[in-house]
Amino acid sequence: KKKFMYETGFSTAGIFFRKTDTENDSLIAFQWEGMPENINIAHPAFSKKGTRLFFISDMPGGQGGNDIYYSDFKDGNWAKPVNAGENINTPDHEVFPVVSGDSVLYYASDGFPGYGNLDVYAADVNGDQFGTAVNMKAPINSVGNDYSYYPENPYEGYLSTNRSSLSEGKNDIFRHSR
């Protein structure tokens, strides 16, 4: 990875798509017109329809730290990203977005009061409007870092965590049931 980044001139984190509709597989960088240089973009999550991409970035103009942004795919191009706003983002870090059914955004933040370091939050999504972030509480959140929440249904799901008393390693995947 490091060699590829230096050979291509990339020195920051980026999102890449694999193009397989030609004889030669290739990687295509996620980018948009007027994209700032030397920014990090990571943690991609597609909407159910696949026309909206949520991701995190440290680009200028955000709330601070890493913020959650989204970009819509229109007319064969990715639109200029939109910051998800102050209901979602804080001056600290928001990371690992996951979208459920195009109507709920799950993500981790260390910028709201919570149980530990990174906690999982949920917010309703209605087009370009985001509801207030709600802490998912225990058993999803713990005193450790809890992130990458994936709902299987309203009562069960998966998450990555490093909750010390239950973890077999530094970060493990746990299944929860309410």
C-alpha positions in Angstrom: 0.0 0.0 0.0 2.8 2.4 0.9 4.6 1.7 -2.3 1.4 2.2 -4.3 0.8 5.5 -2.6 4.3 6.9 -3.3 4.3 5.7 -6.9 0.9 7.3 -7.6 1.7 10.5 -5.7 -0.9 9.9 -3.0 0.3 10.7 0.5 -3.1 10.9 2.2 -5.9 8.5 2.7 -8.3 8.1 -0.2 -11.3 6.1 -1.4 -10.9 4.1 -4.6 -13.3 2.2 -6.8 -12.4 -0.8 -8.8 -13.3 -0.6 -12.4 -14.0 -4.0 -13.9 -15.9 -3.3 -17.0 -12.8 -3.2 -19.2 -10.2 -5.8 -20.1 -7.9 -4.2 -17.6 -8.9 -3.9 -14.0 -8.1 -0.5 -12.6 -8.5 1.7 -9.5 -10.3 5.0 -9.9 -10.0 7.6 -7.1 -13.1 9.1 -5.6 -12.9 12.7 -6.5 -14.9 15.7 -7.4 -14.4 19.0 -9.3 -12.6 21.5 -7.1 -11.4 18.8 -4.6 -8.9 20.3 -2.2 -5.4 18.9 -2.2 -3.8 17.0 0.7 -7.0 16.0 2.5 -7.8 12.6 3.9 -11.0 10.9 2.9 -11.9 7.4 4.2 -14.5 5.1 5.7 -16.9 4.9 2.6 -20.5 3.8 3.1 -23.0 3.7 0.3 -26.7 4.4 0.6 -29.1 1.6 -0.2 -29.6 2.8 -3.7 -25.9 3.3 -4.2 -26.2 6.9 -5.4 -25.0 8.6 -2.2 -21.6 8.0 -0.6 -21.0 8.9 3.0 -17.4 9.2 4.1 -15.2 11.0 6.6 -12.7 13.8 5.9 -10.5 16.4 7.5 -11.1 18.9 4.6 -11.2 22.6 5.5 -14.6 24.1 6.4 -15.7 21.3 8.6 -16.7 21.3 12.3 -13.2 20.0 13.2 -11.3 16.8 13.4 -12.8 14.3 11.0 -16.3 15.1 9.9 -18.9 13.0 8.1 -19.7 14.2 4.5 -21.8 12.8 1.7 -21.7 13.1 -2.0 -24.4 12.3 -4.6 -23.7 10.6 -7.9 -25.3 12.6 -10.6 -24.9 12.6 -14.4 -21.9 10.2 -14.2 -20.0 12.3 -11.6 -19.7 12.7 -7.9 -21.1 16.0 -6.6 -19.2 18.3 -4.4 -19.4 16.8 -0.9 -21.8 18.3 1.7 -20.9 18.3 5.4 -23.5 16.4 7.4 -23.8 19.4 9.8 -23.7 20.2 13.4 -26.3 17.6 14.4 -23.8 15.0 13.4 -20.3 16.5 13.5 -18.4 18.0 16.5 -15.1 19.7 16.9 -13.6 16.2 17.6 -13.8 13.1 15.4 -16.7 11.4 13.7 -15.8 8.1 12.0 -17.1 4.9 10.5 -20.5 5.9 9.0 -23.0 3.1 8.1 -26.4 3.8 6.5 -29.4 1.6 7.1 -32.2 1.7 4.6 -31.3 5.2 3.5 -33.1 6.6 6.6 -30.7 6.1 9.6 -27.0 7.0 9.8 -25.0 5.1 12.4 -21.5 6.4 13.2 -18.9 6.7 15.9 -17.9 10.0 17.7 -15.7 11.0 20.5 -17.1 14.6 20.5 -20.4 14.0 22.4 -20.7 13.0 26.1 -20.8 9.3 26.2 -19.7 6.0 27.8 -16.1 6.0 26.7 -13.9 7.1 23.9 -15.7 6.4 20.6 -19.4 5.7 21.1 -21.9 4.7 18.4 -24.6 7.2 17.6 -27.7 7.1 15.3 -29.4 9.9 13.5 -32.4 10.0 11.2 -31.7 11.0 7.6 -34.4 12.6 5.4 -32.8 13.7 2.1 -30.3 16.4 3.1 -31.6 16.8 6.6 -30.1 15.0 9.6 -31.9 14.5 12.9 -30.2 14.8 16.3 -27.5 12.3 17.1 -28.7 9.7 19.7 -26.2 7.7 21.8 -27.0 4.0 21.3 -26.2 3.2 25.0 -25.2 -0.2 26.4 -24.9 -2.9 25.4 -23.7 -1.3 22.1 -21.5 1.3 23.8 -18.9 0.7 26.5 -16.0 2.4 28.2 -13.8 1.4 25.2 -13.9 2.4 21.6 -17.1 1.2 19.9 -17.6 1.8 16.2 -18.5 0.4 12.8 -22.0 -0.5 14.0 -24.0 -2.6 11.5 -27.7 -3.3 12.2 -29.0 -6.7 11.2 -32.5 -5.7 12.2 -34.0 -3.3 14.9 -32.9 -5.6 17.7 -29.7 -7.2 16.6 -26.5 -6.0 15.0 -22.7 -6.1 14.9 -20.0 -3.7 16.0 -16.2 -3.4 16.4 -15.0 -2.7 19.9 -12.0 -2.9 22.2 -14.0 -3.2 25.4 -11.3 -4.6 27.6 -13.2 -7.1 29.7 -14.6 -9.0 26.8 -12.1 -8.5 24.0 -9.8 -11.3 22.8 -7.6 -8.8 21.0 -7.2 -5.1 20.5 -10.4 -4.7 18.4 -12.9 -7.5 17.9 -16.3 -7.8 16.2 -19.2 -8.4 18.6 -22.8 -9.3 18.0 -25.4 -7.7 20.2 -29.0 -8.6 20.8 -31.6 -6.5 22.7 
